[in-house]
Amino acid sequence: MKQPNQQHLQAIFLALASVPAGKVVTYGQLAAMAGLPRAARLAGRALRDLPTGTSLPWHRVINAQGRISLPEGSEGQHRQQTLLEAEGVVFVKGKINLRRFGWLAQDDA
């Protein structure tokens, strides 16, 4: 399984830092924003290894179905949902409407 190198990590974290509050991206979108198309799992591994207390908005990354990928009912899932809701993101039956809350870098261009 491919591990992210420092150049990949830097690109992923730079892309992540650009996602505005109240918006979400999928793992695949984050990878594409970092110049790593079709590397959603690589982006996921990079986020998994973020240090506790990071200022990067890790909580703004969700899966392609509009759901949080952390195990349902886990502390991490609850924390991610709480952070997103505090930014105005709405969940309906555990799902986020990507048309309403999804973000692509060119949205602000």
PDB file as gemmi writes it, atoms N, CA and C in Angstrom:
CRYST1    1.000    1.000    1.000  90.00  90.00  90.00 P 1                      
ATOM      1  N   MET A   1       0.842  -1.182   0.000  1.00  0.00           N  
ATOM      2  CA  MET A   1       0.000   0.000   0.000  1.00  0.00           C  
ATOM      3  C   MET A   1       0.885   1.243   0.000  1.00  0.00           C  
ATOM      4  N   LYS A   2       0.655   2.113  -0.945  1.00  0.00           N  
ATOM      5  CA  LYS A   2       1.489   3.301  -1.105  1.00  0.00           C  
ATOM      6  C   LYS A   2       1.291   4.286   0.047  1.00  0.00           C  
ATOM      7  N   GLN A   3       2.405   4.757   0.568  1.00  0.00           N  
ATOM      8  CA  GLN A   3       2.375   5.751   1.637  1.00  0.00           C  
ATOM      9  C   GLN A   3       2.676   7.130   1.042  1.00  0.00           C  
ATOM     10  N   PRO A   4       2.052   8.169   1.584  1.00  0.00           N  
ATOM     11  CA  PRO A   4       2.323   9.509   1.059  1.00  0.00           C  
ATOM     12  C   PRO A   4       3.745   9.954   1.388  1.00  0.00           C  
ATOM     13  N   ASN A   5       4.448  10.503   0.389  1.00  0.00           N  
ATOM     14  CA  ASN A   5       5.767  11.054   0.672  1.00  0.00           C  
ATOM     15  C   ASN A   5       5.600  12.514   1.100  1.00  0.00           C  
ATOM     16  N   GLN A   6       6.686  13.152   1.459  1.00  0.00           N  
ATOM     17  CA  GLN A   6       6.607  14.530   1.979  1.00  0.00           C  
ATOM     18  C   GLN A   6       5.995  15.490   0.961  1.00  0.00           C  
ATOM     19  N   GLN A   7       6.323  15.316  -0.308  1.00  0.00           N  
ATOM     20  CA  GLN A   7       5.771  16.191  -1.345  1.00  0.00           C  
ATOM     21  C   GLN A   7       4.259  15.995  -1.456  1.00  0.00           C  
ATOM     22  N   HIS A   8       3.809  14.743  -1.398  1.00  0.00           N  
ATOM     23  CA  HIS A   8       2.372  14.457  -1.440  1.00  0.00           C  
ATOM     24  C   HIS A   8       1.674  15.042  -0.218  1.00  0.00           C  
ATOM     25  N   LEU A   9       2.276  14.839   0.951  1.00  0.00           N  
ATOM     26  CA  LEU A   9       1.681  15.366   2.183  1.00  0.00           C  
ATOM     27  C   LEU A   9       1.529  16.879   2.117  1.00  0.00           C  
ATOM     28  N   GLN A  10       2.574  17.546   1.675  1.00  0.00           N  
ATOM     29  CA  GLN A  10       2.533  19.005   1.593  1.00  0.00           C  
ATOM     30  C   GLN A  10       1.413  19.454   0.654  1.00  0.00           C  
ATOM     31  N   ALA A  11       1.271  18.785  -0.486  1.00  0.00           N  
ATOM     32  CA  ALA A  11       0.228  19.148  -1.448  1.00  0.00           C  
ATOM     33  C   ALA A  11      -1.167  18.895  -0.869  1.00  0.00           C  
ATOM     34  N   ILE A  12      -1.339  17.769  -0.185  1.00  0.00           N  
ATOM     35  CA  ILE A  12      -2.631  17.436   0.424  1.00  0.00           C  
ATOM     36  C   ILE A  12      -2.981  18.441   1.516  1.00  0.00           C  
ATOM     37  N   PHE A  13      -2.024  18.764   2.366  1.00  0.00           N  
ATOM     38  CA  PHE A  13      -2.295  19.684   3.471  1.00  0.00           C  
ATOM     39  C   PHE A  13      -2.551  21.104   2.968  1.00  0.00           C  
ATOM     40  N   LEU A  14      -1.865  21.515   1.917  1.00  0.00           N  
ATOM     41  CA  LEU A  14      -2.103  22.832   1.327  1.00  0.00           C  
ATOM     42  C   LEU A  14      -3.518  22.896   0.749  1.00  0.00           C  
ATOM     43  N   ALA A  15      -3.916  21.838   0.057  1.00  0.00           N  
ATOM     44  CA  ALA A  15      -5.278  21.778  -0.493  1.00  0.00           C  
ATOM     45  C   ALA A  15      -6.306  21.788   0.633  1.00  0.00           C  
ATOM     46  N   LEU A  16      -6.058  21.022   1.674  1.00  0.00           N  
ATOM     47  CA  LEU A  16      -6.975  20.950   2.812  1.00  0.00           C  
ATOM     48  C   LEU A  16      -7.150  22.317   3.466  1.00  0.00           C  
ATOM     49  N   ALA A  17      -6.059  23.042   3.618  1.00  0.00           N  
ATOM     50  CA  ALA A  17      -6.113  24.360   4.258  1.00  0.00           C  
ATOM     51  C   ALA A  17      -6.978  25.343   3.472  1.00  0.00           C  
ATOM     52  N   SER A  18      -7.190  25.085   2.192  1.00  0.00           N  
ATOM     53  CA  SER A  18      -7.961  26.013   1.362  1.00  0.00           C  
ATOM     54  C   SER A  18      -9.473  25.783   1.422  1.00  0.00           C  
ATOM     55  N   VAL A  19      -9.915  24.700   2.048  1.00  0.00           N  
ATOM     56  CA  VAL A  19     -11.351  24.403   2.112  1.00  0.00           C  
ATOM     57  C   VAL A  19     -11.992  25.326   3.152  1.00  0.00           C  
ATOM     58  N   PRO A  20     -12.942  26.158   2.734  1.00  0.00           N  
ATOM     59  CA  PRO A  20     -13.521  27.135   3.664  1.00  0.00           C  
ATOM     60  C   PRO A  20     -14.496  26.516   4.666  1.00  0.00           C  
ATOM     61  N   ALA A  21     -14.682  27.204   5.763  1.00  0.00           N  
ATOM     62  CA  ALA A  21     -15.655  26.783   6.774  1.00  0.00           C  
ATOM     63  C   ALA A  21     -17.033  26.689   6.141  1.00  0.00           C  
ATOM     64  N   GLY A  22     -17.789  25.685   6.563  1.00  0.00           N  
ATOM     65  CA  GLY A  22     -19.137  25.505   6.048  1.00  0.00           C  
ATOM     66  C   GLY A  22     -19.207  24.740   4.747  1.00  0.00           C  
ATOM     67  N   LYS A  23     -18.064  24.292   4.248  1.00  0.00           N  
ATOM     68  CA  LYS A  23     -18.001  23.513   3.011  1.00  0.00           C  
ATOM     69  C   LYS A  23     -17.247  22.215   3.279  1.00  0.00           C  
ATOM     70  N   VAL A  24     -17.496  21.216   2.440  1.00  0.00           N  
ATOM     71  CA  VAL A  24     -16.812  19.931   2.567  1.00  0.00           C  
ATOM     72  C   VAL A  24     -16.284  19.495   1.204  1.00  0.00           C  
ATOM     73  N   VAL A  25     -15.292  18.620   1.227  1.00  0.00           N  
ATOM     74  CA  VAL A  25     -14.788  17.956   0.024  1.00  0.00           C  
ATOM     75  C   VAL A  25     -14.704  16.467   0.318  1.00  0.00           C  
ATOM     76  N   THR A  26     -14.715  15.678  -0.735  1.00  0.00           N  
ATOM     77  CA  THR A  26     -14.526  14.238  -0.566  1.00  0.00           C  
ATOM     78  C   THR A  26     -13.025  13.942  -0.577  1.00  0.00           C  
ATOM     79  N   TYR A  27     -12.675  12.738  -0.163  1.00  0.00           N  
ATOM     80  CA  TYR A  27     -11.267  12.334  -0.195  1.00  0.00           C  
ATOM     81  C   TYR A  27     -10.719  12.412  -1.616  1.00  0.00           C  
ATOM     82  N   GLY A  28     -11.519  11.987  -2.582  1.00  0.00           N  
ATOM     83  CA  GLY A  28     -11.094  12.042  -3.979  1.00  0.00           C  
ATOM     84  C   GLY A  28     -10.902  13.463  -4.478  1.00  0.00           C  
ATOM     85  N   GLN A  29     -11.802  14.355  -4.088  1.00  0.00           N  
ATOM     86  CA  GLN A  29     -11.662  15.763  -4.478  1.00  0.00           C  
ATOM     87  C   GLN A  29     -10.412  16.367  -3.857  1.00  0.00           C  
ATOM     88  N   LEU A  30     -10.159  16.052  -2.593  1.00  0.00           N  
ATOM     89  CA  LEU A  30      -8.970  16.571  -1.921  1.00  0.00           C  
ATOM     90  C   LEU A  30      -7.714  16.109  -2.647  1.00  0.00           C  
ATOM     91  N   ALA A  31      -7.665  14.834  -2.995  1.00  0.00           N  
ATOM     92  CA  ALA A  31      -6.509  14.305  -3.721  1.00  0.00           C  
ATOM     93  C   ALA A  31      -6.342  15.022  -5.061  1.00  0.00           C  
ATOM     94  N   ALA A  32      -7.437  15.203  -5.783  1.00  0.00           N  
ATOM     95  CA  ALA A  32      -7.369  15.889  -7.079  1.00  0.00           C  
ATOM     96  C   ALA A  32      -6.899  17.333  -6.912  1.00  0.00           C  
ATOM     97  N   MET A  33      -7.386  18.009  -5.878  1.00  0.00           N  
ATOM     98  CA  MET A  33      -6.959  19.383  -5.601  1.00  0.00           C  
ATOM     99  C   MET A  33      -5.457  19.448  -5.336  1.00  0.00           C  
ATOM    100  N   ALA A  34      -4.912  18.356  -4.784  1.00  0.00           N  
ATOM    101  CA  ALA A  34      -3.487  18.284  -4.465  1.00  0.00           C  
ATOM    102  C   ALA A  34      -2.655  17.829  -5.665  1.00  0.00           C  
ATOM    103  N   GLY A  35      -3.316  17.651  -6.814  1.00  0.00           N  
ATOM    104  CA  GLY A  35      -2.597  17.198  -8.000  1.00  0.00           C  
ATOM    105  C   GLY A  35      -2.362  15.704  -8.020  1.00  0.00           C  
ATOM    106  N   LEU A  36      -3.171  14.966  -7.252  1.00  0.00           N  
ATOM    107  CA  LEU A  36      -3.025  13.515  -7.142  1.00  0.00           C  
ATOM    108  C   LEU A  36      -4.340  12.829  -7.512  1.00  0.00           C  
ATOM    109  N   PRO A  37      -4.748  12.933  -8.771  1.00  0.00           N  
ATOM    110  CA  PRO A  37      -6.030  12.327  -9.154  1.00  0.00           C  
ATOM    111  C   PRO A  37      -6.054  10.829  -8.878  1.00  0.00           C  
ATOM    112  N   ARG A  38      -7.215  10.332  -8.524  1.00  0.00           N  
ATOM    113  CA  ARG A  38      -7.437   8.917  -8.212  1.00  0.00           C  
ATOM    114  C   ARG A  38      -6.592   8.439  -7.027  1.00  0.00           C  
ATOM    115  N   ALA A  39      -6.319   9.331  -6.091  1.00  0.00           N  
ATOM    116  CA  ALA A  39      -5.520   8.969  -4.921  1.00  0.00           C  
ATOM    117  C   ALA A  39      -6.292   9.252  -3.634  1.00  0.00           C  
ATOM    118  N   ALA A  40      -7.591   8.944  -3.634  1.00  0.00           N  
ATOM    119  CA  ALA A  40      -8.428   9.204  -2.460  1.00  0.00           C  
ATOM    120  C   ALA A  40      -7.897   8.481  -1.224  1.00  0.00           C  
ATOM    121  N   ARG A  41      -7.475   7.238  -1.385  1.00  0.00           N  
ATOM    122  CA  ARG A  41      -6.967   6.486  -0.224  1.00  0.00           C  
ATOM    123  C   ARG A  41      -5.680   7.085   0.316  1.00  0.00           C  
ATOM    124  N   LEU A  42      -4.855   7.603  -0.567  1.00  0.00           N  
ATOM    125  CA  LEU A  42      -3.629   8.273  -0.147  1.00  0.00           C  
ATOM    126  C   LEU A  42      -3.971   9.504   0.695  1.00  0.00           C  
ATOM    127  N   ALA A  43      -4.970  10.262   0.251  1.00  0.00           N  
ATOM    128  CA  ALA A  43      -5.416  11.429   1.018  1.00  0.00           C  
ATOM    129  C   ALA A  43      -5.951  10.992   2.378  1.00  0.00           C  
ATOM    130  N   GLY A  44      -6.700   9.905   2.400  1.00  0.00           N  
ATOM    131  CA  GLY A  44      -7.222   9.379   3.663  1.00  0.00           C  
ATOM    132  C   GLY A  44      -6.119   8.993   4.629  1.00  0.00           C  
ATOM    133  N   ARG A  45      -5.079   8.344   4.114  1.00  0.00           N  
ATOM    134  CA  ARG A  45      -3.949   7.967   4.981  1.00  0.00           C  
ATOM    135  C   ARG A  45      -3.247   9.205   5.523  1.00  0.00           C  
ATOM    136  N   ALA A  46      -3.106  10.225   4.686  1.00  0.00           N  
ATOM    137  CA  ALA A  46      -2.460  11.465   5.138  1.00  0.00           C  
ATOM    138  C   ALA A  46      -3.257  12.094   6.278  1.00  0.00           C  
ATOM    139  N   LEU A  47      -4.582  12.111   6.143  1.00  0.00           N  
ATOM    140  CA  LEU A  47      -5.427  12.699   7.190  1.00  0.00           C  
ATOM    141  C   LEU A  47      -5.413  11.856   8.455  1.00  0.00           C  
ATOM    142  N   ARG A  48      -5.398  10.554   8.287  1.00  0.00           N  
ATOM    143  CA  ARG A  48      -5.372   9.653   9.443  1.00  0.00           C  
ATOM    144  C   ARG A  48      -4.148   9.921  10.317  1.00  0.00           C  
ATOM    145  N   ASP A  49      -3.044  10.291   9.686  1.00  0.00           N  
ATOM    146  CA  ASP A  49      -1.790  10.481  10.412  1.00  0.00           C  
ATOM    147  C   ASP A  49      -1.558  11.910  10.899  1.00  0.00           C  
ATOM    148  N   LEU A  50      -2.565  12.779  10.742  1.00  0.00           N  
ATOM    149  CA  LEU A  50      -2.423  14.144  11.263  1.00  0.00           C  
ATOM    150  C   LEU A  50      -2.251  14.106  12.780  1.00  0.00           C  
ATOM    151  N   PRO A  51      -1.404  14.964  13.322  1.00  0.00           N  
ATOM    152  CA  PRO A  51      -1.247  14.985  14.777  1.00  0.00           C  
ATOM    153  C   PRO A  51      -2.497  15.523  15.475  1.00  0.00           C  
ATOM    154  N   THR A  52      -2.749  15.031  16.660  1.00  0.00           N  
ATOM    155  CA  THR A  52      -3.856  15.527  17.469  1.00  0.00           C  
ATOM    156  C   THR A  52      -3.659  17.020  17.699  1.00  0.00           C  
ATOM    157  N   GLY A  53      -4.737  17.776  17.594  1.00  0.00           N  
ATOM    158  CA  GLY A  53      -4.656  19.211  17.830  1.00  0.00           C  
ATOM    159  C   GLY A  53      -4.222  20.019  16.619  1.00  0.00           C  
ATOM    160  N   THR A  54      -4.153  19.397  15.457  1.00  0.00           N  
ATOM    161  CA  THR A  54      -3.759  20.127  14.251  1.00  0.00           C  
ATOM    162  C   THR A  54      -4.742  21.259  13.965  1.00  0.00           C  
ATOM    163  N   SER A  55      -4.236  22.321  13.362  1.00  0.00           N  
ATOM    164  CA  SER A  55      -5.119  23.431  12.987  1.00  0.00           C  
ATOM    165  C   SER A  55      -5.723  23.225  11.598  1.00  0.00           C  
ATOM    166  N   LEU A  56      -5.298  22.190  10.892  1.00  0.00           N  
ATOM    167  CA  LEU A  56      -5.867  21.910   9.572  1.00  0.00           C  
ATOM    168  C   LEU A  56      -7.307  21.422   9.719  1.00  0.00           C  
ATOM    169  N   PRO A  57      -8.197  21.834   8.824  1.00  0.00           N  
ATOM    170  CA  PRO A  57      -9.619  21.482   8.941  1.00  0.00           C  
ATOM    171  C   PRO A  57      -9.932  20.067   8.431  1.00  0.00           C  
ATOM    172  N   TRP A  58      -9.369  19.066   9.067  1.00  0.00           N  
ATOM    173  CA  TRP A  58      -9.555  17.658   8.685  1.00  0.00           C  
ATOM    174  C   TRP A  58     -11.024  17.267   8.641  1.00  0.00           C  
ATOM    175  N   HIS A  59     -11.822  17.914   9.487  1.00  0.00           N  
ATOM    176  CA  HIS A  59     -13.237  17.555   9.616  1.00  0.00           C  
ATOM    177  C   HIS A  59     -14.046  17.905   8.372  1.00  0.00           C  
ATOM    178  N   ARG A  60     -13.486  18.683   7.467  1.00  0.00           N  
ATOM    179  CA  ARG A  60     -14.206  19.083   6.253  1.00  0.00           C  
ATOM    180  C   ARG A  60     -14.066  18.067   5.116  1.00  0.00           C  
ATOM    181  N   VAL A  61     -13.466  16.924   5.393  1.00  0.00           N  
ATOM    182  CA  VAL A  61     -13.299  15.880   4.380  1.00  0.00           C  
ATOM    183  C   VAL A  61     -14.214  14.709   4.728  1.00  0.00           C  
ATOM    184  N   ILE A  62     -15.048  14.334   3.759  1.00  0.00           N  
ATOM    185  CA  ILE A  62     -16.016  13.253   3.954  1.00  0.00           C  
ATOM    186  C   ILE A  62     -15.920  12.279   2.781  1.00  0.00           C  
ATOM    187  N   ASN A  63     -16.685  11.204   2.846  1.00  0.00           N  
ATOM    188  CA  ASN A  63     -16.626  10.241   1.743  1.00  0.00           C  
ATOM    189  C   ASN A  63     -17.536  10.660   0.589  1.00  0.00           C  
ATOM    190  N   ALA A  64     -17.428   9.947  -0.507  1.00  0.00           N  
ATOM    191  CA  ALA A  64     -18.148  10.305  -1.737  1.00  0.00           C  
ATOM    192  C   ALA A  64     -19.657  10.145  -1.611  1.00  0.00           C  
ATOM    193  N   GLN A  65     -20.115   9.439  -0.584  1.00  0.00           N  
ATOM    194  CA  GLN A  65     -21.553   9.292  -0.348  1.00  0.00           C  
ATOM    195  C   GLN A  65     -22.119  10.431   0.501  1.00  0.00           C  
ATOM    196  N   GLY A  66     -21.248  11.369   0.901  1.00  0.00           N  
ATOM    197  CA  GLY A  66     -21.699  12.488   1.720  1.00  0.00           C  
ATOM    198  C   GLY A  66     -21.755  12.158   3.198  1.00  0.00           C  
ATOM    199  N   ARG A  67     -21.060  11.114   3.590  1.00  0.00           N  
ATOM    200  CA  ARG A  67     -21.074  10.672   4.990  1.00  0.00           C  
ATOM    201  C   ARG A  67     -19.681  10.784   5.607  1.00  0.00           C  
ATOM    202  N   ILE A  68     -19.661  10.835   6.919  1.00  0.00           N  
ATOM    203  CA  ILE A  68     -18.410  10.782   7.662  1.00  0.00           C  
ATOM    204  C   ILE A  68     -17.900   9.347   7.595  1.00  0.00           C  
ATOM    205  N   SER A  69     -16.609   9.190   7.351  1.00  0.00           N  
ATOM    206  CA  SER A  69     -16.043   7.849   7.192  1.00  0.00           C  
ATOM    207  C   SER A  69     -15.669   7.167   8.502  1.00  0.00           C  
ATOM    208  N   LEU A  70     -15.564   7.922   9.566  1.00  0.00           N  
ATOM    209  CA  LEU A  70     -15.225   7.320  10.856  1.00  0.00           C  
ATOM    210  C   LEU A  70     -16.374   6.429  11.311  1.00  0.00           C  
ATOM    211  N   PRO A  71     -16.085   5.406  12.122  1.00  0.00           N  
ATOM    212  CA  PRO A  71     -17.143   4.480  12.547  1.00  0.00           C  
ATOM    213  C   PRO A  71     -18.313   5.200  13.220  1.00  0.00           C  
ATOM    214  N   GLU A  72     -19.518   4.833  12.793  1.00  0.00           N  
ATOM    215  CA  GLU A  72     -20.725   5.445  13.343  1.00  0.00           C  
ATOM    216  C   GLU A  72     -20.781   5.233  14.850  1.00  0.00           C  
ATOM    217  N   GLY A  73     -21.067   6.297  15.577  1.00  0.00           N  
ATOM    218  CA  GLY A  73     -21.156   6.234  17.026  1.00  0.00           C  
ATOM    219  C   GLY A  73     -19.831   6.423  17.738  1.00  0.00           C  
ATOM    220  N   SER A  74     -18.732   6.509  16.985  1.00  0.00           N  
ATOM    221  CA  SER A  74     -17.417   6.678  17.608  1.00  0.00           C  
ATOM    222  C   SER A  74     -17.225   8.121  18.063  1.00  0.00           C  
ATOM    223  N   GLU A  75     -16.273   8.311  18.953  1.00  0.00           N  
ATOM    224  CA  GLU A  75     -15.952   9.657  19.432  1.00  0.00           C  
ATOM    225  C   GLU A  75     -15.509  10.546  18.273  1.00  0.00           C  
ATOM    226  N   GLY A  76     -14.706   9.993  17.368  1.00  0.00           N  
ATOM    227  CA  GLY A  76     -14.231  10.756  16.219  1.00  0.00           C  
ATOM    228  C   GLY A  76     -15.357  11.187  15.297  1.00  0.00           C  
ATOM    229  N   GLN A  77     -16.308  10.287  15.059  1.00  0.00           N  
ATOM    230  CA  GLN A  77     -17.454  10.606  14.208  1.00  0.00           C  
ATOM    231  C   GLN A  77     -18.282  11.716  14.844  1.00  0.00           C  
ATOM    232  N   HIS A  78     -18.512  11.607  16.133  1.00  0.00           N  
ATOM    233  CA  HIS A  78     -19.281  12.634  16.851  1.00  0.00           C  
ATOM    234  C   HIS A  78     -18.558  13.981  16.795  1.00  0.00           C  
ATOM    235  N   ARG A  79     -17.244  13.963  16.994  1.00  0.00           N  
ATOM    236  CA  ARG A  79     -16.463  15.204  16.973  1.00  0.00           C  
ATOM    237  C   ARG A  79     -16.508  15.855  15.589  1.00  0.00           C  
ATOM    238  N   GLN A  80     -16.341  15.040  14.539  1.00  0.00           N  
ATOM    239  CA  GLN A  80     -16.371  15.588  13.185  1.00  0.00           C  
ATOM    240  C   GLN A  80     -17.736  16.188  12.871  1.00  0.00           C  
ATOM    241  N   GLN A  81     -18.800  15.486  13.227  1.00  0.00           N  
ATOM    242  CA  GLN A  81     -20.140  16.001  12.957  1.00  0.00           C  
ATOM    243  C   GLN A  81     -20.394  17.285  13.739  1.00  0.00           C  
ATOM    244  N   THR A  82     -19.971  17.329  14.989  1.00  0.00           N  
ATOM    245  CA  THR A  82     -20.149  18.523  15.820  1.00  0.00           C  
ATOM    246  C   THR A  82     -19.415  19.724  15.221  1.00  0.00           C  
ATOM    247  N   LEU A  83     -18.179  19.510  14.766  1.00  0.00           N  
ATOM    248  CA  LEU A  83     -17.407  20.598  14.158  1.00  0.00           C  
ATOM    249  C   LEU A  83     -18.070  21.096  12.876  1.00  0.00           C  
ATOM    250  N   LEU A  84     -18.555  20.177  12.054  1.00  0.00           N  
ATOM    251  CA  LEU A  84     -19.220  20.574  10.811  1.00  0.00           C  
ATOM    252  C   LEU A  84     -20.524  21.316  11.088  1.00  0.00           C  
ATOM    253  N   GLU A  85     -21.306  20.817  12.025  1.00  0.00           N  
ATOM    254  CA  GLU A  85     -22.568  21.486  12.365  1.00  0.00           C  
ATOM    255  C   GLU A  85     -22.320  22.884  12.917  1.00  0.00           C  
ATOM    256  N   ALA A  86     -21.230  23.066  13.664  1.00  0.00           N  
ATOM    257  CA  ALA A  86     -20.889  24.388  14.194  1.00  0.00           C  
ATOM    258  C   ALA A  86     -20.572  25.372  13.069  1.00  0.00           C  
ATOM    259  N   GLU A  87     -20.176  24.847  11.902  1.00  0.00           N  
ATOM    260  CA  GLU A  87     -19.894  25.683  10.736  1.00  0.00           C  
ATOM    261  C   GLU A  87     -21.123  25.856   9.839  1.00  0.00           C  
ATOM    262  N   GLY A  88     -22.251  25.272  10.261  1.00  0.00           N  
ATOM    263  CA  GLY A  88     -23.483  25.429   9.504  1.00  0.00           C  
ATOM    264  C   GLY A  88     -23.811  24.298   8.553  1.00  0.00           C  
ATOM    265  N   VAL A  89     -22.990  23.254   8.530  1.00  0.00           N  
ATOM    266  CA  VAL A  89     -23.255  22.106   7.662  1.00  0.00           C  
ATOM    267  C   VAL A  89     -24.398  21.297   8.270  1.00  0.00           C  
ATOM    268  N   VAL A  90     -25.357  20.926   7.440  1.00  0.00           N  
ATOM    269  CA  VAL A  90     -26.553  20.211   7.896  1.00  0.00           C  
ATOM    270  C   VAL A  90     -26.465  18.738   7.503  1.00  0.00           C  
ATOM    271  N   PHE A  91     -26.789  17.876   8.454  1.00  0.00           N  
ATOM    272  CA  PHE A  91     -26.858  16.432   8.218  1.00  0.00           C  
ATOM    273  C   PHE A  91     -28.320  16.027   8.176  1.00  0.00           C  
ATOM    274  N   VAL A  92     -28.683  15.214   7.206  1.00  0.00           N  
ATOM    275  CA  VAL A  92     -30.013  14.625   7.130  1.00  0.00           C  
ATOM    276  C   VAL A  92     -29.814  13.116   7.079  1.00  0.00           C  
ATOM    277  N   LYS A  93     -30.254  12.442   8.142  1.00  0.00           N  
ATOM    278  CA  LYS A  93     -30.074  10.990   8.262  1.00  0.00           C  
ATOM    279  C   LYS A  93     -28.606  10.596   8.094  1.00  0.00           C  
ATOM    280  N   GLY A  94     -27.725  11.375   8.719  1.00  0.00           N  
ATOM    281  CA  GLY A  94     -26.299  11.078   8.707  1.00  0.00           C  
ATOM    282  C   GLY A  94     -25.571  11.450   7.434  1.00  0.00           C  
ATOM    283  N   LYS A  95     -26.240  12.163   6.553  1.00  0.00           N  
ATOM    284  CA  LYS A  95     -25.668  12.471   5.247  1.00  0.00           C  
ATOM    285  C   LYS A  95     -25.659  13.979   4.992  1.00  0.00           C  
ATOM    286  N   ILE A  96     -24.631  14.447   4.274  1.00  0.00           N  
ATOM    287  CA  ILE A  96     -24.487  15.851   3.897  1.00  0.00           C  
ATOM    288  C   ILE A  96     -24.847  15.981   2.422  1.00  0.00           C  
ATOM    289  N   ASN A  97     -25.624  16.993   2.085  1.00  0.00           N  
ATOM    290  CA  ASN A  97     -25.968  17.265   0.690  1.00  0.00           C  
ATOM    291  C   ASN A  97     -24.750  17.907   0.024  1.00  0.00           C  
ATOM    292  N   LEU A  98     -24.081  17.138  -0.834  1.00  0.00           N  
ATOM    293  CA  LEU A  98     -22.863  17.637  -1.473  1.00  0.00           C  
ATOM    294  C   LEU A  98     -23.138  18.770  -2.457  1.00  0.00           C  
ATOM    295  N   ARG A  99     -24.314  18.817  -3.018  1.00  0.00           N  
ATOM    296  CA  ARG A  99     -24.634  19.933  -3.922  1.00  0.00           C  
ATOM    297  C   ARG A  99     -24.722  21.246  -3.157  1.00  0.00           C  
ATOM    298  N   ARG A 100     -25.175  21.162  -1.929  1.00  0.00           N  
ATOM    299  CA  ARG A 100     -25.328  22.373  -1.114  1.00  0.00           C  
ATOM    300  C   ARG A 100     -24.046  22.732  -0.365  1.00  0.00           C  
ATOM    301  N   PHE A 101     -23.378  21.731   0.198  1.00  0.00           N  
ATOM    302  CA  PHE A 101     -22.227  22.000   1.064  1.00  0.00           C  
ATOM    303  C   PHE A 101     -20.883  21.600   0.464  1.00  0.00           C  
ATOM    304  N   GLY A 102     -20.910  20.949  -0.691  1.00  0.00           N  
ATOM    305  CA  GLY A 102     -19.656  20.570  -1.342  1.00  0.00           C  
ATOM    306  C   GLY A 102     -18.933  21.797  -1.876  1.00  0.00           C  
ATOM    307  N   TRP A 103     -17.609  21.717  -1.935  1.00  0.00           N  
ATOM    308  CA  TRP A 103     -16.803  22.843  -2.399  1.00  0.00           C  
ATOM    309  C   TRP A 103     -15.728  22.347  -3.348  1.00  0.00           C  
ATOM    310  N   LEU A 104     -15.524  23.093  -4.383  1.00  0.00           N  
ATOM    311  CA  LEU A 104     -14.400  22.864  -5.285  1.00  0.00           C  
ATOM    312  C   LEU A 104     -13.585  24.140  -5.324  1.00  0.00           C  
ATOM    313  N   ALA A 105     -12.292  24.009  -5.469  1.00  0.00           N  
ATOM    314  CA  ALA A 105     -11.395  25.165  -5.425  1.00  0.00           C  
ATOM    315  C   ALA A 105     -11.819  26.260  -6.396  1.00  0.00           C  
ATOM    316  N   GLN A 106     -12.350  25.893  -7.560  1.00  0.00           N  
ATOM    317  CA  GLN A 106     -12.722  26.912  -8.536  1.00  0.00           C  
ATOM    318  C   GLN A 106     -13.981  27.679  -8.145  1.00  0.00           C  
ATOM    319  N   ASP A 107     -14.701  27.243  -7.096  1.00  0.00           N  
ATOM    320  CA  ASP A 107     -15.895  27.964  -6.644  1.00  0.00           C  
ATOM    321  C   ASP A 107     -15.583  29.408  -6.266  1.00  0.00           C  
ATOM    322  N   ASP A 108     -14.399  29.637  -5.710  1.00  0.00           N  
ATOM    323  CA  ASP A 108     -14.024  30.978  -5.264  1.00  0.00           C  
ATOM    324  C   ASP A 108     -13.182  31.727  -6.293  1.00  0.00           C  
ATOM    325  N   ALA A 109     -12.904  31.097  -7.408  1.00  0.00           N  
ATOM    326  CA  ALA A 109     -12.030  31.717  -8.421  1.00  0.00           C  
ATOM    327  C   ALA A 109     -12.747  32.836  -9.156  1.00  0.00           C  
TER     328      ALA A 109                                                      
END                                                                             
